[in-house]
Amino acid sequence: MKEHFNAGLNSLIISIKAGSKDSYKKWTGKDVYSDIFQSITNLFDYRGGATITIAANIENETTAIINSL
């Protein structure tokens, strides 16, 4: 992603199917929720002024991890 930011990327939208580790695994069958949020955190650390928007499809779930970014 660094190449994209360096080339002038100024906006990025990330869509997530769930708001918790359990619901993500339920929807996708994969136990990679923590890895995804670590990657998003890395993007925020490097974004170089670009706007990053996170859209989550959440029903009756906590949004604390999203709000912590």
Jmol script that loads the backbone (N, CA, C; Angstrom):
load data "model"
ATOM      1  N   MET A   1       0.812  -1.198   0.000  1.00  0.00           N
ATOM      2  CA  MET A   1       0.000   0.000   0.000  1.00  0.00           C
ATOM      3  C   MET A   1       0.858   1.265   0.000  1.00  0.00           C
ATOM      4  N   LYS A   2       2.068   1.163   0.511  1.00  0.00           N
ATOM      5  CA  LYS A   2       2.916   2.359   0.551  1.00  0.00           C
ATOM      6  C   LYS A   2       3.067   2.964  -0.838  1.00  0.00           C
ATOM      7  N   GLU A   3       3.211   2.091  -1.846  1.00  0.00           N
ATOM      8  CA  GLU A   3       3.377   2.596  -3.212  1.00  0.00           C
ATOM      9  C   GLU A   3       2.150   3.401  -3.645  1.00  0.00           C
ATOM     10  N   HIS A   4       0.973   2.933  -3.263  1.00  0.00           N
ATOM     11  CA  HIS A   4      -0.264   3.619  -3.631  1.00  0.00           C
ATOM     12  C   HIS A   4      -0.365   4.980  -2.944  1.00  0.00           C
ATOM     13  N   PHE A   5      -0.047   5.025  -1.660  1.00  0.00           N
ATOM     14  CA  PHE A   5      -0.069   6.299  -0.947  1.00  0.00           C
ATOM     15  C   PHE A   5       0.968   7.254  -1.531  1.00  0.00           C
ATOM     16  N   ASN A   6       2.160   6.726  -1.815  1.00  0.00           N
ATOM     17  CA  ASN A   6       3.218   7.562  -2.378  1.00  0.00           C
ATOM     18  C   ASN A   6       2.868   8.057  -3.774  1.00  0.00           C
ATOM     19  N   ALA A   7       2.049   7.291  -4.502  1.00  0.00           N
ATOM     20  CA  ALA A   7       1.652   7.687  -5.855  1.00  0.00           C
ATOM     21  C   ALA A   7       0.505   8.694  -5.852  1.00  0.00           C
ATOM     22  N   GLY A   8      -0.035   9.010  -4.661  1.00  0.00           N
ATOM     23  CA  GLY A   8      -1.065  10.042  -4.583  1.00  0.00           C
ATOM     24  C   GLY A   8      -2.442   9.566  -4.155  1.00  0.00           C
ATOM     25  N   LEU A   9      -2.567   8.313  -3.739  1.00  0.00           N
ATOM     26  CA  LEU A   9      -3.861   7.841  -3.225  1.00  0.00           C
ATOM     27  C   LEU A   9      -4.301   8.772  -2.100  1.00  0.00           C
ATOM     28  N   ASN A  10      -5.528   9.312  -2.194  1.00  0.00           N
ATOM     29  CA  ASN A  10      -5.954  10.250  -1.160  1.00  0.00           C
ATOM     30  C   ASN A  10      -7.193   9.801  -0.414  1.00  0.00           C
ATOM     31  N   SER A  11      -7.718   8.638  -0.769  1.00  0.00           N
ATOM     32  CA  SER A  11      -8.909   8.138  -0.088  1.00  0.00           C
ATOM     33  C   SER A  11      -8.961   6.619  -0.202  1.00  0.00           C
ATOM     34  N   LEU A  12      -9.371   5.967   0.871  1.00  0.00           N
ATOM     35  CA  LEU A  12      -9.478   4.514   0.902  1.00  0.00           C
ATOM     36  C   LEU A  12     -10.694   4.150   1.742  1.00  0.00           C
ATOM     37  N   ILE A  13     -11.542   3.277   1.217  1.00  0.00           N
ATOM     38  CA  ILE A  13     -12.709   2.804   1.958  1.00  0.00           C
ATOM     39  C   ILE A  13     -12.523   1.315   2.218  1.00  0.00           C
ATOM     40  N   ILE A  14     -12.658   0.932   3.477  1.00  0.00           N
ATOM     41  CA  ILE A  14     -12.529  -0.468   3.888  1.00  0.00           C
ATOM     42  C   ILE A  14     -13.887  -0.924   4.394  1.00  0.00           C
ATOM     43  N   SER A  15     -14.384  -2.001   3.849  1.00  0.00           N
ATOM     44  CA  SER A  15     -15.673  -2.544   4.271  1.00  0.00           C
ATOM     45  C   SER A  15     -15.448  -3.860   4.998  1.00  0.00           C
ATOM     46  N   ILE A  16     -16.040  -3.971   6.180  1.00  0.00           N
ATOM     47  CA  ILE A  16     -15.872  -5.160   7.018  1.00  0.00           C
ATOM     48  C   ILE A  16     -17.237  -5.789   7.248  1.00  0.00           C
ATOM     49  N   LYS A  17     -17.307  -7.105   7.166  1.00  0.00           N
ATOM     50  CA  LYS A  17     -18.581  -7.797   7.291  1.00  0.00           C
ATOM     51  C   LYS A  17     -19.092  -7.908   8.728  1.00  0.00           C
ATOM     52  N   ALA A  18     -18.266  -7.651   9.707  1.00  0.00           N
ATOM     53  CA  ALA A  18     -18.686  -7.864  11.085  1.00  0.00           C
ATOM     54  C   ALA A  18     -17.936  -6.952  12.040  1.00  0.00           C
ATOM     55  N   GLY A  19     -18.456  -6.828  13.258  1.00  0.00           N
ATOM     56  CA  GLY A  19     -17.847  -5.968  14.255  1.00  0.00           C
ATOM     57  C   GLY A  19     -17.180  -6.698  15.392  1.00  0.00           C
ATOM     58  N   SER A  20     -17.113  -8.011  15.297  1.00  0.00           N
ATOM     59  CA  SER A  20     -16.430  -8.775  16.328  1.00  0.00           C
ATOM     60  C   SER A  20     -15.730  -9.973  15.698  1.00  0.00           C
ATOM     61  N   LYS A  21     -14.776 -10.511  16.420  1.00  0.00           N
ATOM     62  CA  LYS A  21     -14.019 -11.666  15.937  1.00  0.00           C
ATOM     63  C   LYS A  21     -14.941 -12.852  15.660  1.00  0.00           C
ATOM     64  N   ASP A  22     -15.866 -13.096  16.575  1.00  0.00           N
ATOM     65  CA  ASP A  22     -16.778 -14.238  16.414  1.00  0.00           C
ATOM     66  C   ASP A  22     -17.690 -14.084  15.203  1.00  0.00           C
ATOM     67  N   SER A  23     -18.256 -12.909  15.019  1.00  0.00           N
ATOM     68  CA  SER A  23     -19.159 -12.730  13.888  1.00  0.00           C
ATOM     69  C   SER A  23     -18.394 -12.724  12.562  1.00  0.00           C
ATOM     70  N   TYR A  24     -17.161 -12.222  12.564  1.00  0.00           N
ATOM     71  CA  TYR A  24     -16.364 -12.261  11.335  1.00  0.00           C
ATOM     72  C   TYR A  24     -16.111 -13.709  10.934  1.00  0.00           C
ATOM     73  N   LYS A  25     -15.746 -14.532  11.921  1.00  0.00           N
ATOM     74  CA  LYS A  25     -15.497 -15.949  11.633  1.00  0.00           C
ATOM     75  C   LYS A  25     -16.778 -16.629  11.162  1.00  0.00           C
ATOM     76  N   LYS A  26     -17.910 -16.259  11.754  1.00  0.00           N
ATOM     77  CA  LYS A  26     -19.201 -16.830  11.341  1.00  0.00           C
ATOM     78  C   LYS A  26     -19.501 -16.486   9.880  1.00  0.00           C
ATOM     79  N   TRP A  27     -19.278 -15.230   9.487  1.00  0.00           N
ATOM     80  CA  TRP A  27     -19.602 -14.779   8.134  1.00  0.00           C
ATOM     81  C   TRP A  27     -18.621 -15.283   7.087  1.00  0.00           C
ATOM     82  N   THR A  28     -17.346 -15.373   7.442  1.00  0.00           N
ATOM     83  CA  THR A  28     -16.328 -15.699   6.441  1.00  0.00           C
ATOM     84  C   THR A  28     -15.744 -17.096   6.576  1.00  0.00           C
ATOM     85  N   GLY A  29     -15.893 -17.692   7.761  1.00  0.00           N
ATOM     86  CA  GLY A  29     -15.295 -19.001   7.995  1.00  0.00           C
ATOM     87  C   GLY A  29     -13.798 -18.925   8.274  1.00  0.00           C
ATOM     88  N   LYS A  30     -13.281 -17.722   8.438  1.00  0.00           N
ATOM     89  CA  LYS A  30     -11.845 -17.535   8.675  1.00  0.00           C
ATOM     90  C   LYS A  30     -11.600 -16.829  10.009  1.00  0.00           C
ATOM     91  N   ASP A  31     -10.556 -17.248  10.695  1.00  0.00           N
ATOM     92  CA  ASP A  31     -10.197 -16.675  11.992  1.00  0.00           C
ATOM     93  C   ASP A  31      -9.036 -15.692  11.816  1.00  0.00           C
ATOM     94  N   VAL A  32      -9.295 -14.607  11.078  1.00  0.00           N
ATOM     95  CA  VAL A  32      -8.232 -13.638  10.773  1.00  0.00           C
ATOM     96  C   VAL A  32      -8.606 -12.217  11.183  1.00  0.00           C
ATOM     97  N   TYR A  33      -9.626 -12.068  12.004  1.00  0.00           N
ATOM     98  CA  TYR A  33     -10.129 -10.747  12.401  1.00  0.00           C
ATOM     99  C   TYR A  33      -9.030  -9.883  13.017  1.00  0.00           C
ATOM    100  N   SER A  34      -8.252 -10.443  13.923  1.00  0.00           N
ATOM    101  CA  SER A  34      -7.174  -9.682  14.570  1.00  0.00           C
ATOM    102  C   SER A  34      -6.130  -9.247  13.546  1.00  0.00           C
ATOM    103  N   ASP A  35      -5.829 -10.114  12.596  1.00  0.00           N
ATOM    104  CA  ASP A  35      -4.868  -9.770  11.544  1.00  0.00           C
ATOM    105  C   ASP A  35      -5.373  -8.612  10.696  1.00  0.00           C
ATOM    106  N   ILE A  36      -6.662  -8.619  10.392  1.00  0.00           N
ATOM    107  CA  ILE A  36      -7.254  -7.556   9.585  1.00  0.00           C
ATOM    108  C   ILE A  36      -7.138  -6.222  10.306  1.00  0.00           C
ATOM    109  N   PHE A  37      -7.476  -6.194  11.589  1.00  0.00           N
ATOM    110  CA  PHE A  37      -7.395  -4.933  12.322  1.00  0.00           C
ATOM    111  C   PHE A  37      -5.958  -4.481  12.542  1.00  0.00           C
ATOM    112  N   GLN A  38      -5.016  -5.411  12.627  1.00  0.00           N
ATOM    113  CA  GLN A  38      -3.609  -5.009  12.689  1.00  0.00           C
ATOM    114  C   GLN A  38      -3.204  -4.361  11.374  1.00  0.00           C
ATOM    115  N   SER A  39      -3.648  -4.920  10.266  1.00  0.00           N
ATOM    116  CA  SER A  39      -3.346  -4.336   8.952  1.00  0.00           C
ATOM    117  C   SER A  39      -3.961  -2.948   8.806  1.00  0.00           C
ATOM    118  N   ILE A  40      -5.190  -2.781   9.291  1.00  0.00           N
ATOM    119  CA  ILE A  40      -5.842  -1.468   9.238  1.00  0.00           C
ATOM    120  C   ILE A  40      -5.080  -0.463  10.092  1.00  0.00           C
ATOM    121  N   THR A  41      -4.635  -0.897  11.266  1.00  0.00           N
ATOM    122  CA  THR A  41      -3.838  -0.030  12.135  1.00  0.00           C
ATOM    123  C   THR A  41      -2.554   0.392  11.423  1.00  0.00           C
ATOM    124  N   ASN A  42      -1.916  -0.543  10.729  1.00  0.00           N
ATOM    125  CA  ASN A  42      -0.703  -0.220   9.974  1.00  0.00           C
ATOM    126  C   ASN A  42      -1.004   0.808   8.885  1.00  0.00           C
ATOM    127  N   LEU A  43      -2.153   0.677   8.224  1.00  0.00           N
ATOM    128  CA  LEU A  43      -2.547   1.654   7.201  1.00  0.00           C
ATOM    129  C   LEU A  43      -2.705   3.041   7.812  1.00  0.00           C
ATOM    130  N   PHE A  44      -3.351   3.117   8.972  1.00  0.00           N
ATOM    131  CA  PHE A  44      -3.531   4.406   9.644  1.00  0.00           C
ATOM    132  C   PHE A  44      -2.184   5.018  10.014  1.00  0.00           C
ATOM    133  N   ASP A  45      -1.243   4.179  10.409  1.00  0.00           N
ATOM    134  CA  ASP A  45       0.078   4.677  10.782  1.00  0.00           C
ATOM    135  C   ASP A  45       0.826   5.244   9.582  1.00  0.00           C
ATOM    136  N   TYR A  46       0.578   4.717   8.390  1.00  0.00           N
ATOM    137  CA  TYR A  46       1.341   5.131   7.222  1.00  0.00           C
ATOM    138  C   TYR A  46       0.573   6.018   6.242  1.00  0.00           C
ATOM    139  N   ARG A  47      -0.677   6.230   6.412  1.00  0.00           N
ATOM    140  CA  ARG A  47      -1.548   6.810   5.389  1.00  0.00           C
ATOM    141  C   ARG A  47      -1.072   8.099   4.753  1.00  0.00           C
ATOM    142  N   GLY A  48      -0.160   8.802   5.358  1.00  0.00           N
ATOM    143  CA  GLY A  48       0.411   9.985   4.725  1.00  0.00           C
ATOM    144  C   GLY A  48      -0.603  11.057   4.376  1.00  0.00           C
ATOM    145  N   GLY A  49      -1.595  11.269   5.204  1.00  0.00           N
ATOM    146  CA  GLY A  49      -2.585  12.307   4.962  1.00  0.00           C
ATOM    147  C   GLY A  49      -3.825  11.834   4.227  1.00  0.00           C
ATOM    148  N   ALA A  50      -3.835  10.606   3.741  1.00  0.00           N
ATOM    149  CA  ALA A  50      -5.008  10.081   3.041  1.00  0.00           C
ATOM    150  C   ALA A  50      -6.137   9.833   4.033  1.00  0.00           C
ATOM    151  N   THR A  51      -7.358   9.973   3.556  1.00  0.00           N
ATOM    152  CA  THR A  51      -8.533   9.694   4.375  1.00  0.00           C
ATOM    153  C   THR A  51      -8.862   8.213   4.277  1.00  0.00           C
ATOM    154  N   ILE A  52      -9.022   7.566   5.417  1.00  0.00           N
ATOM    155  CA  ILE A  52      -9.410   6.153   5.446  1.00  0.00           C
ATOM    156  C   ILE A  52     -10.755   6.060   6.150  1.00  0.00           C
ATOM    157  N   THR A  53     -11.721   5.456   5.469  1.00  0.00           N
ATOM    158  CA  THR A  53     -13.059   5.271   6.017  1.00  0.00           C
ATOM    159  C   THR A  53     -13.298   3.780   6.217  1.00  0.00           C
ATOM    160  N   ILE A  54     -13.816   3.422   7.387  1.00  0.00           N
ATOM    161  CA  ILE A  54     -14.143   2.027   7.657  1.00  0.00           C
ATOM    162  C   ILE A  54     -15.654   1.905   7.725  1.00  0.00           C
ATOM    163  N   ALA A  55     -16.192   1.052   6.883  1.00  0.00           N
ATOM    164  CA  ALA A  55     -17.628   0.779   6.888  1.00  0.00           C
ATOM    165  C   ALA A  55     -17.825  -0.637   7.395  1.00  0.00           C
ATOM    166  N   ALA A  56     -18.664  -0.785   8.385  1.00  0.00           N
ATOM    167  CA  ALA A  56     -18.900  -2.108   8.955  1.00  0.00           C
ATOM    168  C   ALA A  56     -20.380  -2.435   8.916  1.00  0.00           C
ATOM    169  N   ASN A  57     -20.675  -3.661   8.593  1.00  0.00           N
ATOM    170  CA  ASN A  57     -22.040  -4.161   8.580  1.00  0.00           C
ATOM    171  C   ASN A  57     -22.269  -4.840   9.929  1.00  0.00           C
ATOM    172  N   ILE A  58     -22.759  -4.058  10.898  1.00  0.00           N
ATOM    173  CA  ILE A  58     -22.838  -4.530  12.280  1.00  0.00           C
ATOM    174  C   ILE A  58     -24.281  -4.511  12.760  1.00  0.00           C
ATOM    175  N   GLU A  59     -24.695  -5.604  13.352  1.00  0.00           N
ATOM    176  CA  GLU A  59     -26.007  -5.672  13.985  1.00  0.00           C
ATOM    177  C   GLU A  59     -25.823  -6.190  15.401  1.00  0.00           C
ATOM    178  N   ASN A  60     -26.224  -5.385  16.378  1.00  0.00           N
ATOM    179  CA  ASN A  60     -26.162  -5.757  17.793  1.00  0.00           C
ATOM    180  C   ASN A  60     -24.766  -6.176  18.237  1.00  0.00           C
ATOM    181  N   GLU A  61     -23.745  -5.462  17.780  1.00  0.00           N
ATOM    182  CA  GLU A  61     -22.380  -5.789  18.157  1.00  0.00           C
ATOM    183  C   GLU A  61     -21.677  -4.554  18.691  1.00  0.00           C
ATOM    184  N   THR A  62     -20.629  -4.777  19.427  1.00  0.00           N
ATOM    185  CA  THR A  62     -19.850  -3.661  19.949  1.00  0.00           C
ATOM    186  C   THR A  62     -18.995  -3.049  18.846  1.00  0.00           C
ATOM    187  N   THR A  63     -18.827  -1.742  18.881  1.00  0.00           N
ATOM    188  CA  THR A  63     -17.989  -1.059  17.906  1.00  0.00           C
ATOM    189  C   THR A  63     -16.726  -0.510  18.559  1.00  0.00           C
ATOM    190  N   ALA A  64     -16.398  -0.990  19.733  1.00  0.00           N
ATOM    191  CA  ALA A  64     -15.269  -0.455  20.474  1.00  0.00           C
ATOM    192  C   ALA A  64     -13.963  -0.561  19.687  1.00  0.00           C
ATOM    193  N   ILE A  65     -13.743  -1.658  18.995  1.00  0.00           N
ATOM    194  CA  ILE A  65     -12.478  -1.797  18.266  1.00  0.00           C
ATOM    195  C   ILE A  65     -12.397  -0.803  17.120  1.00  0.00           C
ATOM    196  N   ILE A  66     -13.501  -0.535  16.463  1.00  0.00           N
ATOM    197  CA  ILE A  66     -13.513   0.441  15.374  1.00  0.00           C
ATOM    198  C   ILE A  66     -13.287   1.847  15.942  1.00  0.00           C
ATOM    199  N   ASN A  67     -13.951   2.151  17.037  1.00  0.00           N
ATOM    200  CA  ASN A  67     -13.802   3.471  17.646  1.00  0.00           C
ATOM    201  C   ASN A  67     -12.403   3.697  18.203  1.00  0.00           C
ATOM    202  N   SER A  68     -11.684   2.635  18.488  1.00  0.00           N
ATOM    203  CA  SER A  68     -10.340   2.783  19.045  1.00  0.00           C
ATOM    204  C   SER A  68      -9.320   3.178  18.006  1.00  0.00           C
ATOM    205  N   LEU A  69      -9.667   3.058  16.719  1.00  0.00           N
ATOM    206  CA  LEU A  69      -8.701   3.410  15.665  1.00  0.00           C
ATOM    207  C   LEU A  69      -8.661   4.856  15.503  1.00  0.00           C
TER     208      LEU A  69
END
end "model"
wireframe off; spacefill off
backbone 0.3
color backbone group
